[in-house]
Amino acid sequence: MTFFEQQHQARQETRKLVFLFVLAVIAIVVAVNLAMALLWTFKFGSHHGVLRQYPKGFFEVNTLVTLLLIGGGTLIQTFNLRDGGDAVALMAGGRIVSPASGDLQERRLLNVVEEMALASGIACPKVYLLEQEDAINAFAAGYNQNEAVVAVTRGTLNRLTRDELQGVVGHEFSHILNGDMRLNIHLIGVLFGIQMIAGFGQQLMNVGRYWGGRDDKGPPWQLVLFLAGLVLFVVGYIGIFFGRLIKSAVSRQREFLADASAVQFTRNPEGIGGALRKIGGLTDGKKIGSQINHPNAEQLSHLFLGSARPNLLDGWFATHPPLAERLKRIYGRSMSPLEAPELAVPYAASVERLPDLPFAVAGLAGGATVSAAVSATPPPAGGLPTPSLEFGNSSGKAALTSQLNGAVHDPFAARAVVYALLLGEGAEREAQLALLKNAAPQQAALTTFLAESIVQLPLSARLPLVDLATPALRQLAQPERDNMLALMDQLIAADSRITLAEFVLQTILARRMAPRSGRLVPVKFNKLSELDGDIAVLLSLVAHVAVPASQADAVGARLAAFLRGAHVCPELNLAAQHYCNGASLGFPRVRLALDHANQLAPLAKPQLVKALLAVADDGAPLQIASADILRAICAGIEAPIPPAVAATYHAYPWQFDS
């Protein structure tokens, strides 16, 4: 199932969630009204021998208070989770893993997450560690892929090999790419609201326990309040029933999909398969398995890789499929559990080598090819090995300096990396440096220093620096992000033009760092035909990049490329007269077209991506410049890099030692 189909299905699942939520609310309202009616009879009916008439508005008030509790609880919890993945990770008791961490196991985890981010072409997520959890478990959370986090337990680091850890991270990246995370966060808020009634009942029991007043009519108020609280507490646990039902309705099939995606990402079923088998071994032995001990585990149970709480209710009410069934789908046969002892020796950088995996590492311009290897250097006395990146091209290899490698993992220095990537030559560079010294004097010198290292790299090696710097940049407060984006715009405008490299960087970082980068973009357009003018702009842009001006009959070749893309979308009725020449392709027009295309329905976007690929595909291997612009457009419409773009770089894999 494609990414876009998953997005569409996620929206359908959201409607299912709303329907089940409404059913739960109705059931709770009916139960509360019935319970209050019985308590009213208990208090006043026995004194008169007959049932007293209910006060005016009795049932209306009960219903209103119940709805306020449920709705208020949902809104409060949703507000508490406004920070997305970070809020969920903190709710689970996680602590952020510093990109500069010196812990060997944490470094191994960070490396694996970075590898997966480069492979999938998305912003590298922040990484959290659930330090107090000895079980094997993990989750991904966030409103979208621009602000996702990945969290793992300490038991995952202590008990899994590198391949198994990679399988677990691949599983979580599937949830990021398939649009599961937003639905899961909404689910947390909804279930909290449903269970508010139980909390209110508990408070009433406490009041009734210490209430001192009474009257001569009927049973004492102390008893009535205590019973009312007890009844509401019990009624509130209807929410637990519906919570299990709702979570199971939206999560089980997605776990199967994520397992399959983990195998696809790593090309190694022993990765996620070995992790699940070790969960089974821990469950059979120490009874730890994937169990999470944090008090919020029940609310978050649908996020995790494995069952965070023992399944008291199986079948329809289980939040995860049985381990045996998941393993059978991965291996094609039944598999036995594995022992999961803690690793006797901490992982050192020279212990293992990652198998050669293809990664979608996009360049910024030109025809340079790229490969990278993180090689372990002998550790200094009393310290950790310093990894170094190497980028290969036709002229040899250029090493990523330790200063640059450290800079992409530091929030302050990561901004300087971004500025350094935008520095031009000659008069443009002087104007840009003047802007930097005025707006960010503390970073101006660092920018110049890092630019000397960056200029030694091939152009095609630059976007990986942005991907690796993303977690550090996301640690900045939003005002700092806004200042960085504003300064980027000034640096780009220093020469009154925008290059392909600048456009790609600006588009990707704006999508990742802007104030609403983590929020859902509403669907306003259901069909491509509603955006024929904007689609023509994007097809023309790719045609201009794919066909260099130096090519013979460049104008005719660009028009032919445009028409190839138009042919893929016959419903648009695009013809030669809709082609946009270079003079009409200004930055504001392209930006507006991207913004409109991002508001397309999920199932309309695949056809757009196919058309864009058709423009760039002239029968020859896809050029890096074409891949770069396609990557920027995919970032603009919040879609993953298509396989054809990723395949452009598969011949030049990044290779990691860790």
C-alpha positions as CSV (number, residue, x, y, z in Angstrom):
1,M,0.0,0.0,0.0
2,T,1.4,3.4,-1.0
3,F,2.2,6.3,1.3
4,F,-0.7,8.3,-0.2
5,E,-3.2,5.4,0.3
6,Q,-2.1,5.2,3.9
7,Q,-2.8,8.9,4.3
8,H,-6.2,8.4,2.8
9,Q,-6.8,5.4,5.1
10,A,-5.7,7.4,8.1
11,R,-8.3,9.9,7.4
12,Q,-10.9,7.2,7.1
13,E,-9.7,5.7,10.4
14,T,-10.1,9.2,11.9
15,R,-13.8,9.1,10.9
16,K,-14.1,5.7,12.4
17,L,-12.5,7.0,15.6
18,V,-15.0,9.9,15.7
19,F,-17.9,7.4,15.2
20,L,-16.7,5.2,18.1
21,F,-16.1,8.2,20.2
22,V,-19.7,9.4,19.7
23,L,-20.9,5.9,20.6
24,A,-18.8,6.0,23.8
25,V,-20.1,9.4,24.8
26,I,-23.7,8.3,24.2
27,A,-23.2,5.2,26.3
28,I,-21.6,7.2,29.1
29,V,-24.4,9.9,29.1
30,V,-27.1,7.2,29.2
31,A,-25.3,5.4,32.1
32,V,-24.7,8.6,34.1
33,N,-28.4,9.7,33.7
34,L,-29.6,6.2,34.8
35,A,-27.2,6.2,37.8
36,M,-28.2,9.7,38.9
37,A,-31.9,8.8,38.6
38,L,-31.4,5.7,40.8
39,L,-29.5,7.8,43.4
40,W,-32.2,10.4,43.4
41,T,-34.7,7.7,44.1
42,F,-32.5,6.3,46.8
43,K,-32.1,9.7,48.5
44,F,-35.7,11.1,48.3
45,G,-38.0,8.3,47.1
46,S,-38.0,6.2,50.2
47,H,-38.8,9.1,52.6
48,H,-42.2,9.8,50.9
49,G,-42.9,6.2,50.0
50,V,-43.3,7.3,46.4
51,L,-40.9,8.6,43.9
52,R,-40.6,12.4,44.0
53,Q,-40.7,14.1,40.6
54,Y,-37.3,14.9,39.2
55,P,-36.3,18.5,39.4
56,K,-36.7,20.6,36.3
57,G,-33.8,20.1,33.9
58,F,-32.5,17.1,36.0
59,F,-31.5,15.0,33.0
60,E,-30.3,18.0,30.9
61,V,-27.9,19.1,33.7
62,N,-26.6,15.6,34.1
63,T,-26.0,15.4,30.3
64,L,-24.4,18.8,30.2
65,V,-22.0,18.1,33.1
66,T,-21.0,14.8,31.5
67,L,-20.4,16.3,28.1
68,L,-18.4,19.2,29.7
69,L,-16.2,16.7,31.6
70,I,-15.6,14.5,28.5
71,G,-15.1,17.5,26.1
72,G,-13.1,19.5,28.5
73,G,-10.8,16.5,29.2
74,T,-10.3,15.9,25.5
75,L,-9.5,19.6,24.9
76,I,-7.2,19.9,27.9
77,Q,-5.2,16.8,26.9
78,T,-5.0,17.8,23.3
79,F,-3.7,21.2,24.4
80,N,-1.1,19.5,26.6
81,L,0.0,17.6,23.6
82,R,0.3,20.6,21.3
83,D,4.0,20.1,21.1
84,G,3.4,16.8,19.4
85,G,6.1,14.1,19.6
86,D,8.1,15.9,22.3
87,A,5.1,16.1,24.6
88,V,4.2,12.5,24.1
89,A,7.8,11.4,24.8
90,L,7.9,13.4,28.0
91,M,4.5,12.0,29.0
92,A,6.1,8.5,28.7
93,G,8.9,9.5,31.0
94,G,11.5,9.9,28.2
95,R,14.6,12.1,28.2
96,I,16.0,13.5,25.0
97,V,19.2,11.9,23.7
98,S,21.7,14.6,23.0
99,P,23.1,14.5,19.4
100,A,26.5,14.9,21.1
101,S,26.0,12.0,23.6
102,G,29.1,10.2,24.6
103,D,27.3,7.0,25.6
104,L,28.3,4.2,23.2
105,Q,24.8,2.7,23.1
106,E,23.2,6.0,22.6
107,R,25.6,6.8,19.8
108,R,24.7,3.5,18.2
109,L,21.0,4.4,18.4
110,L,21.6,7.9,17.0
111,N,23.5,6.5,14.1
112,V,20.7,4.0,13.3
113,V,18.1,6.8,13.4
114,E,20.2,9.0,11.1
115,E,20.7,6.1,8.7
116,M,16.9,5.6,8.4
117,A,16.3,9.3,8.0
118,L,18.8,9.5,5.1
119,A,17.2,6.4,3.6
120,S,13.7,7.7,3.7
121,G,14.6,11.3,2.8
122,I,12.8,12.9,5.8
123,A,14.0,15.1,8.6
124,C,16.0,13.2,11.1
125,P,13.7,12.8,14.2
126,K,14.6,13.7,17.7
127,V,15.5,10.6,19.8
128,Y,14.3,10.0,23.3
129,L,15.2,7.3,25.8
130,L,12.9,5.7,28.3
131,E,15.6,5.2,30.9
132,Q,13.7,3.4,33.6
133,E,12.1,0.7,31.3
134,D,13.9,-2.6,31.1
135,A,11.5,-4.1,28.5
136,I,12.0,-4.1,24.8
137,N,9.8,-1.5,23.3
138,A,9.7,1.7,21.2
139,F,7.3,4.2,19.7
140,A,7.2,7.1,17.2
141,A,5.1,10.2,17.8
142,G,4.4,13.5,16.3
143,Y,1.8,15.4,14.2
144,N,3.8,14.8,11.0
145,Q,7.2,13.8,9.7
146,N,8.6,17.3,10.2
147,E,8.5,17.1,14.0
148,A,8.5,13.4,14.7
149,V,10.3,11.8,17.6
150,V,11.5,8.2,18.1
151,A,11.6,6.8,21.6
152,V,13.1,3.5,22.8
153,T,13.5,1.9,26.1
154,R,16.8,1.2,27.9
155,G,16.0,-2.5,27.6
156,T,16.0,-2.1,23.8
157,L,19.5,-0.7,23.8
158,N,20.7,-3.3,26.4
159,R,19.3,-6.4,24.8
160,L,19.2,-6.0,21.0
161,T,22.0,-6.3,18.5
162,R,22.5,-3.6,16.0
163,D,20.5,-5.4,13.3
164,E,17.6,-5.9,15.7
165,L,17.8,-2.2,16.8
166,Q,17.7,-1.2,13.1
167,G,14.6,-3.4,12.6
168,V,12.9,-1.7,15.5
169,V,13.8,1.8,14.2
170,G,12.6,0.8,10.7
171,H,9.3,-0.3,12.2
172,E,8.9,3.1,13.8
173,F,9.8,5.0,10.7
174,S,7.0,3.2,9.0
175,H,4.6,4.8,11.4
176,I,6.2,8.2,10.6
177,L,5.9,7.7,6.8
178,N,2.4,6.1,6.8
179,G,0.6,8.9,8.6
180,D,-0.1,6.9,11.8
181,M,1.3,9.3,14.3
182,R,-1.3,12.1,14.1
183,L,-4.1,9.7,14.5
184,N,-2.4,8.1,17.5
185,I,-2.0,11.5,19.3
186,H,-5.6,12.4,18.7
187,L,-6.5,9.0,20.2
188,I,-4.6,10.0,23.4
189,G,-6.7,13.1,23.8
190,V,-10.0,11.3,23.0
191,L,-9.4,8.5,25.5
192,F,-8.4,10.9,28.2
193,G,-11.7,12.8,27.8
194,I,-13.7,9.6,27.9
195,Q,-12.1,8.5,31.1
196,M,-12.6,11.9,32.8
197,I,-15.9,10.6,34.3
198,A,-14.0,8.0,36.3
199,G,-11.7,10.7,37.7
200,F,-14.6,12.9,38.6
201,G,-16.2,9.9,40.4
202,Q,-13.1,9.4,42.4
203,Q,-13.1,13.0,43.5
204,L,-16.8,12.6,44.6
205,M,-15.9,9.6,46.7
206,N,-13.2,11.6,48.4
207,V,-15.6,14.4,49.2
208,G,-18.2,11.9,50.4
209,R,-15.7,10.2,52.7
210,Y,-15.0,13.5,54.6
211,W,-18.4,15.1,54.3
212,G,-19.7,16.1,57.7
213,G,-23.2,17.4,57.0
214,R,-26.5,15.5,57.0
215,D,-30.2,16.1,57.2
216,D,-33.2,14.2,58.6
217,K,-34.6,13.3,55.2
218,G,-33.5,10.0,53.8
219,P,-30.0,8.5,53.8
220,P,-27.1,10.8,54.8
221,W,-25.5,13.0,52.1
222,Q,-22.1,11.5,53.0
223,L,-23.3,8.1,51.8
224,V,-25.1,9.6,48.8
225,L,-22.0,11.4,47.6
226,F,-19.8,8.4,48.2
227,L,-22.2,6.2,46.2
228,A,-22.6,8.8,43.5
229,G,-18.8,8.9,43.1
230,L,-18.6,5.1,43.2
231,V,-21.2,4.8,40.5
232,L,-19.5,7.4,38.3
233,F,-16.2,5.7,38.8
234,V,-17.6,2.4,37.6
235,V,-19.6,4.1,34.8
236,G,-16.4,6.0,33.8
237,Y,-14.7,2.7,33.2
238,I,-17.0,2.2,30.3
239,G,-14.4,4.5,28.8
240,I,-11.8,1.7,29.4
241,F,-14.0,-0.7,27.4
242,F,-14.5,1.8,24.5
243,G,-10.9,2.9,24.7
244,R,-9.7,-0.7,24.1
245,L,-12.2,-1.1,21.4
246,I,-11.2,2.2,19.6
247,K,-7.4,1.5,20.0
248,S,-7.8,-2.0,18.7
249,A,-9.9,-0.8,15.8
250,V,-7.2,1.4,14.4
251,S,-3.9,-0.1,15.5
252,R,-3.6,-3.9,14.8
253,Q,-3.4,-3.8,11.0
254,R,-0.9,-0.9,11.1
255,E,1.4,-3.0,13.2
256,F,1.5,-5.7,10.5
257,L,2.2,-3.0,7.9
258,A,5.0,-1.5,10.1
259,D,6.6,-4.9,10.5
260,A,6.6,-5.4,6.7
261,S,8.0,-2.0,6.2
262,A,10.8,-2.6,8.6
263,V,11.8,-5.6,6.5
264,Q,11.6,-3.5,3.4
265,F,13.7,-0.7,4.8
266,T,16.5,-3.0,6.1
267,R,16.1,-5.9,3.7
268,N,16.7,-8.1,6.7
269,P,13.8,-10.0,8.4
270,E,16.1,-11.0,11.2
271,G,16.1,-7.4,12.4
272,I,12.5,-6.8,13.4
273,G,12.0,-10.5,13.6
274,G,14.8,-11.0,16.1
275,A,13.5,-8.1,18.2
276,L,10.0,-9.6,18.4
277,R,11.4,-13.1,19.2
278,K,13.4,-11.6,22.1
279,I,10.2,-9.9,23.3
280,G,8.6,-13.3,23.3
281,G,11.6,-14.8,25.2
282,L,11.4,-12.1,27.9
283,T,7.6,-12.6,28.2
284,D,8.1,-16.4,28.7
285,G,10.9,-15.9,31.1
286,K,11.1,-12.9,33.3
287,K,7.6,-11.7,32.3
288,I,9.1,-8.4,31.2
289,G,8.5,-8.7,27.5
290,S,7.4,-5.3,26.1
291,Q,5.6,-4.2,29.3
292,I,5.9,-0.5,30.2
293,N,5.7,0.4,33.9
294,H,5.1,4.1,33.6
295,P,1.7,5.3,34.9
296,N,0.8,6.7,31.5
297,A,1.4,3.4,29.7
298,E,-2.3,2.6,29.4
299,Q,-3.0,5.9,27.6
300,L,0.0,5.4,25.3
301,S,-0.3,1.6,24.7
302,H,-1.4,2.0,21.1
303,L,1.8,3.8,20.2
304,F,4.3,1.1,21.2
305,L,6.0,-1.6,19.2
306,G,4.7,-4.3,21.5
307,S,1.9,-4.5,24.1
308,A,2.7,-2.0,26.8
309,R,0.2,-3.6,29.2
310,P,-0.8,-7.3,29.6
311,N,-3.8,-8.0,27.4
312,L,-6.6,-8.8,29.7
313,L,-9.0,-8.7,26.8
314,D,-8.0,-10.6,23.7
315,G,-9.5,-10.5,20.2
316,W,-11.3,-7.3,19.3
317,F,-9.8,-5.5,22.4
318,A,-6.1,-6.3,22.0
319,T,-4.1,-3.3,20.9
320,H,-1.5,-5.4,19.2
321,P,-1.6,-8.6,17.1
322,P,-0.3,-11.8,18.8
323,L,3.5,-12.1,18.6
324,A,3.2,-15.6,17.0
325,E,1.1,-14.2,14.2
326,R,3.4,-11.2,13.6
327,L,6.4,-13.5,13.4
328,K,4.7,-15.9,11.0
329,R,4.0,-13.0,8.6
330,I,7.6,-11.9,8.8
331,Y,9.2,-15.3,8.3
332,G,6.5,-17.2,6.6
333,R,6.5,-19.9,9.3
334,S,6.2,-20.3,13.0
335,M,9.3,-19.1,15.0
336,S,10.3,-19.8,18.6
337,P,11.2,-17.1,21.1
338,L,14.8,-16.1,21.7
339,E,16.6,-15.4,25.0
340,A,17.2,-11.7,25.5
341,P,20.1,-11.3,28.0
342,E,21.6,-7.9,28.5
343,L,24.6,-7.4,26.3
344,A,27.7,-8.4,28.2
345,V,30.0,-5.8,26.5
346,P,28.9,-2.3,25.6
347,Y,28.9,-1.7,21.9
348,A,32.1,0.0,20.8
349,A,32.4,1.8,17.4
350,S,34.6,-1.0,16.0
351,V,32.4,-4.0,17.0
352,E,30.0,-4.1,14.0
353,R,29.6,-2.9,10.5
354,L,26.3,-2.0,8.9
355,P,25.6,-4.0,5.8
356,D,25.8,-1.9,2.6
357,L,22.3,-0.3,2.4
358,P,21.2,2.1,-0.3
359,F,20.2,5.5,0.9
360,A,18.5,8.4,-0.8
361,V,21.1,11.1,-0.3
362,A,20.1,13.9,-2.5
363,G,22.5,16.5,-3.8
364,L,22.0,20.2,-4.5
365,A,23.3,20.7,-8.0
366,G,25.7,19.5,-10.6
367,G,26.5,15.9,-11.7
368,A,28.7,14.8,-8.8
369,T,28.0,11.4,-7.3
370,V,28.1,10.8,-3.6
371,S,28.9,8.0,-1.3
372,A,29.8,8.2,2.4
373,A,31.4,6.0,5.0
374,V,31.6,6.5,8.7
375,S,34.8,4.9,9.6
376,A,35.9,4.2,13.2
377,T,39.2,5.9,14.2
378,P,41.2,4.6,17.1
379,P,39.7,6.0,20.3
380,P,41.7,8.6,22.1
381,A,42.9,7.7,25.6
382,G,39.9,7.8,27.9
383,G,37.5,9.0,25.2
384,L,35.3,7.9,22.4
385,P,36.2,7.3,18.7
386,T,35.4,10.3,16.5
387,P,33.5,9.2,13.4
388,S,34.4,10.8,10.1
389,L,32.3,11.0,7.0
390,E,33.8,10.5,3.5
391,F,32.2,11.6,0.3
392,G,33.4,10.1,-2.9
393,N,33.2,11.6,-6.4
394,S,35.0,11.2,-9.7
395,S,38.1,13.0,-8.4
396,G,38.5,11.0,-5.2
397,K,37.2,11.4,-1.6
398,A,36.8,14.4,0.6
399,A,36.5,13.8,4.3
400,L,33.9,15.6,6.5
401,T,36.0,17.3,9.2
402,S,35.4,16.5,12.8
403,Q,34.5,20.1,13.3
404,L,31.7,19.9,10.7
405,N,30.6,16.5,12.0
406,G,30.3,18.0,15.4
407,A,28.6,21.2,14.2
408,V,25.6,19.4,12.7
409,H,24.8,17.9,16.1
410,D,25.0,21.2,18.1
411,P,22.0,23.7,18.0
412,F,24.2,26.8,17.9
413,A,26.6,25.5,15.3
414,A,24.0,23.8,13.2
415,R,22.6,27.3,12.3
416,A,26.1,28.2,11.1
417,V,26.1,25.1,8.9
418,V,22.9,26.3,7.2
419,Y,24.3,29.8,6.7
420,A,27.6,28.4,5.4
421,L,25.7,26.3,2.8
422,L,24.2,29.5,1.4
423,L,27.4,31.5,1.1
424,G,28.2,32.5,-2.5
425,E,31.2,34.0,-4.1
426,G,32.7,37.4,-4.6
427,A,30.5,40.4,-4.0
428,E,27.6,38.2,-3.1
429,R,29.7,36.6,-0.3
430,E,30.8,39.9,1.0
431,A,27.2,41.1,1.2
432,Q,26.1,37.9,2.9
433,L,28.9,38.1,5.5
434,A,28.0,41.7,6.2
435,L,24.4,40.6,6.9
436,L,25.7,37.8,9.2
437,K,28.0,40.1,11.2
438,N,25.1,42.5,11.7
439,A,22.3,39.9,12.5
440,A,24.3,37.1,14.1
441,P,27.8,38.3,15.0
442,Q,28.5,35.4,17.2
443,Q,28.0,32.9,14.3
444,A,29.6,34.9,11.5
445,A,33.1,33.7,12.3
446,L,31.9,30.1,12.8
447,T,30.0,30.3,9.5
448,T,33.1,31.4,7.6
449,F,35.2,28.7,9.3
450,L,32.7,25.9,8.5
451,A,32.3,27.2,4.9
452,E,36.0,26.3,4.3
453,S,35.2,22.7,5.2
454,I,32.0,22.6,3.2
455,V,33.6,24.0,0.0
456,Q,35.9,20.9,0.0
457,L,32.8,18.6,-0.4
458,P,31.1,17.9,-3.6
459,L,27.8,19.8,-4.1
460,S,25.9,16.5,-3.9
461,A,27.1,15.9,-0.3
462,R,25.4,19.0,1.1
463,L,21.8,18.0,1.7
464,P,22.8,15.2,4.0
465,L,24.3,17.8,6.3
466,V,20.9,19.5,6.5
467,D,19.2,16.1,7.3
468,L,21.8,15.4,10.0
469,A,21.5,18.9,11.5
470,T,17.7,18.8,11.7
471,P,17.4,17.2,15.2
472,A,19.8,19.9,16.6
473,L,17.9,22.7,14.8
474,R,14.6,21.4,16.2
475,Q,16.0,21.9,19.7
476,L,15.9,25.7,19.1
477,A,12.9,27.6,20.4
478,Q,10.5,28.8,17.8
479,P,11.6,32.4,17.9
480,E,15.2,31.2,17.2
481,R,13.9,29.1,14.3
482,D,12.0,32.1,13.0
483,N,15.2,34.3,13.2
484,M,17.2,31.6,11.4
485,L,14.6,31.3,8.6
486,A,14.4,35.1,8.2
487,L,18.2,35.4,8.1
488,M,18.3,32.6,5.5
489,D,15.8,34.6,3.3
490,Q,18.1,37.7,3.6
491,L,21.2,35.7,2.6
492,I,19.4,34.2,-0.4
493,A,18.2,37.7,-1.4
494,A,21.7,39.2,-1.2
495,D,22.2,38.9,-4.9
496,S,18.6,39.5,-5.9
497,R,18.1,35.9,-7.3
498,I,17.6,32.4,-6.1
499,T,19.6,29.4,-7.3
500,L,18.5,25.8,-7.4
501,A,20.6,25.1,-4.3
502,E,19.0,28.0,-2.4
503,F,15.5,27.0,-3.4
504,V,16.0,23.4,-2.3
505,L,17.4,24.4,1.1
506,Q,14.8,27.1,1.7
507,T,11.9,24.8,0.8
508,I,13.1,21.9,3.0
509,L,14.0,24.0,6.0
510,A,10.8,26.1,5.8
511,R,8.8,22.9,5.9
512,R,10.7,21.6,8.8
513,M,11.2,24.7,11.0
514,A,8.3,27.1,10.3
515,P,5.8,27.7,13.1
516,R,3.1,25.5,11.7
517,S,5.5,22.8,10.3
518,G,4.1,20.2,12.6
519,R,0.5,20.9,12.0
520,L,-2.0,19.2,9.6
521,V,-2.6,21.0,6.3
522,P,-6.3,20.8,5.5
523,V,-7.5,19.3,2.2
524,K,-8.9,22.0,0.0
525,F,-8.6,20.4,-3.4
526,N,-9.7,16.9,-4.2
527,K,-8.7,16.7,-7.9
528,L,-5.6,17.8,-9.9
529,S,-8.0,19.5,-12.3
530,E,-8.7,22.1,-9.6
531,L,-5.1,23.2,-9.8
532,D,-4.2,23.0,-13.5
533,G,-2.4,26.3,-13.5
534,D,-0.3,25.4,-10.4
535,I,0.5,22.0,-11.8
536,A,1.7,23.6,-15.1
537,V,4.1,25.8,-13.0
538,L,5.6,22.7,-11.2
539,L,5.9,20.7,-14.4
540,S,7.6,23.7,-16.2
541,L,10.0,24.1,-13.2
542,V,11.1,20.5,-13.4
543,A,11.5,20.8,-17.2
544,H,13.8,23.8,-16.8
545,V,16.0,22.0,-14.2
546,A,16.1,18.6,-16.1
547,V,17.1,20.2,-19.4
548,P,20.2,22.5,-19.1
549,A,20.4,25.6,-21.1
550,S,23.5,24.3,-22.8
551,Q,21.7,21.4,-24.4
552,A,21.0,21.7,-28.1
553,D,17.5,23.1,-28.7
554,A,16.9,23.5,-25.0
555,V,13.6,25.3,-25.5
556,G,12.2,22.5,-27.6
557,A,13.5,19.8,-25.2
558,R,12.0,21.5,-22.2
559,L,8.6,21.8,-24.0
560,A,8.8,18.1,-24.9
561,A,9.6,17.3,-21.2
562,F,6.6,19.4,-20.1
563,L,4.3,17.6,-22.5
564,R,5.5,14.2,-21.2
565,G,4.4,15.1,-17.7
566,A,1.1,16.6,-19.0
567,H,0.4,13.3,-20.8
568,V,0.4,11.5,-17.5
569,C,-2.5,13.7,-16.3
570,P,-4.9,13.9,-19.2
571,E,-7.7,15.2,-17.0
572,L,-5.7,18.5,-16.8
573,N,-5.9,19.1,-20.6
574,L,-2.5,20.8,-20.5
575,A,-1.0,21.7,-23.9
576,A,2.0,23.5,-25.2
577,Q,0.4,26.9,-24.5
578,H,0.4,26.2,-20.8
579,Y,4.1,25.8,-20.6
580,C,5.8,28.5,-18.5
581,N,9.0,29.9,-19.7
582,G,11.9,30.7,-17.4
583,A,11.0,34.4,-17.1
584,S,7.6,33.6,-15.7
585,L,8.8,31.1,-13.1
586,G,9.5,33.5,-10.2
587,F,9.9,32.3,-6.7
588,P,6.6,33.6,-5.4
589,R,4.7,31.8,-8.2
590,V,6.5,28.5,-7.5
591,R,5.9,28.9,-3.7
592,L,2.2,29.5,-4.2
593,A,2.0,26.5,-6.5
594,L,3.7,24.3,-3.9
595,D,1.4,25.6,-1.1
596,H,-1.7,24.8,-3.2
597,A,-0.4,21.4,-4.2
598,N,0.2,20.6,-0.5
599,Q,-3.6,21.1,0.0
600,L,-4.4,18.3,-2.4
601,A,-6.2,15.2,-1.1
602,P,-3.7,12.3,-0.4
603,L,-4.9,10.2,-3.2
604,A,-4.4,13.0,-5.7
605,K,-0.8,13.5,-5.0
606,P,0.6,10.2,-6.5
607,Q,-0.5,11.3,-10.0
608,L,1.3,14.6,-9.5
609,V,4.5,12.9,-8.5
610,K,4.2,10.5,-11.5
611,A,3.8,13.5,-13.8
612,L,6.8,15.3,-12.3
613,L,8.9,12.1,-12.7
614,A,7.8,11.8,-16.3
615,V,9.1,15.3,-17.0
616,A,12.5,14.5,-15.6
617,D,12.7,11.0,-17.3
618,D,14.1,11.3,-20.8
619,G,15.2,7.7,-20.9
620,A,18.7,8.4,-19.4
621,P,19.6,8.0,-15.7
622,L,18.0,10.7,-13.6
623,Q,20.4,13.5,-13.0
624,I,21.2,14.7,-9.5
625,A,19.9,18.2,-10.3
626,S,16.5,16.7,-11.3
627,A,16.5,14.5,-8.2
628,D,17.2,17.6,-6.1
629,I,14.3,19.6,-7.4
630,L,11.9,16.6,-7.1
631,R,13.0,16.2,-3.5
632,A,12.3,19.9,-2.8
633,I,8.8,19.5,-4.4
634,C,8.2,16.4,-2.4
635,A,9.2,18.3,0.8
636,G,6.8,21.1,-0.3
637,I,3.8,18.8,-0.6
638,E,4.9,16.7,2.4
639,A,5.4,13.4,0.5
640,P,8.3,11.0,0.8
641,I,10.9,10.7,-1.9
642,P,9.6,8.4,-4.6
643,P,11.6,5.2,-5.4
644,A,12.7,6.5,-8.8
645,V,14.5,9.5,-7.1
646,A,15.9,7.3,-4.3
647,A,17.2,4.9,-7.0
648,T,19.3,7.7,-8.5
649,Y,21.6,7.5,-5.4
650,H,21.5,3.7,-4.8
651,A,24.7,3.2,-6.7
652,Y,26.5,5.5,-4.2
653,P,25.5,4.2,-0.8
654,W,26.3,5.7,2.5
655,Q,28.1,3.1,4.6
656,F,28.3,3.4,8.4
657,D,30.5,1.9,11.0
658,S,29.3,2.1,14.5
